[in-house]
Amino acid sequence: MAKCSIIFIFLLVSADVFLLESPAEALTCFDIMPTVMQCASFALGMVSRPSDGCCNELSRLHGMARTTDDRRQACNCLKQVAPQYPGAMDANLLALPQMCRVPLAYPIRRDTDCNR
């Protein structure tokens, strides 16, 4: 009987701990919008270097994209937003991670295969 009580208490405590842990939130396209907005002037060739705000947002996005699914989602979102900026320069998009010193796992290109 005492053994059953100990197991029951353990299960209750385990359940409470599990319920208290918040599930990891998946990255959404809404999460990338600050990065897009901050980096638009560089992507469009209006300025020669990305702003500090752009680099900070790119770094923030990189930090949020922790899992393969997150990185794939961020990549797909960037591809979905790209047509809204038809004047975006591919060379500038490709240069962003290096210029901001943010090691993205995928190139920022319109034709990137986000599933790889």
Buried (B, 14 or more C-beta within 10 A) or exposed (E): EEEEEEEEEEEEEEEEEEEEEEEEEEBEBEBBEBBBEBBBBBBBEEEEEBBEBBBBBBBBBBEBBEEEEBBBBBBBBBBEBBEEBEEBEBEBBBBBBEBBEBEBEBEBBEEBEBEE
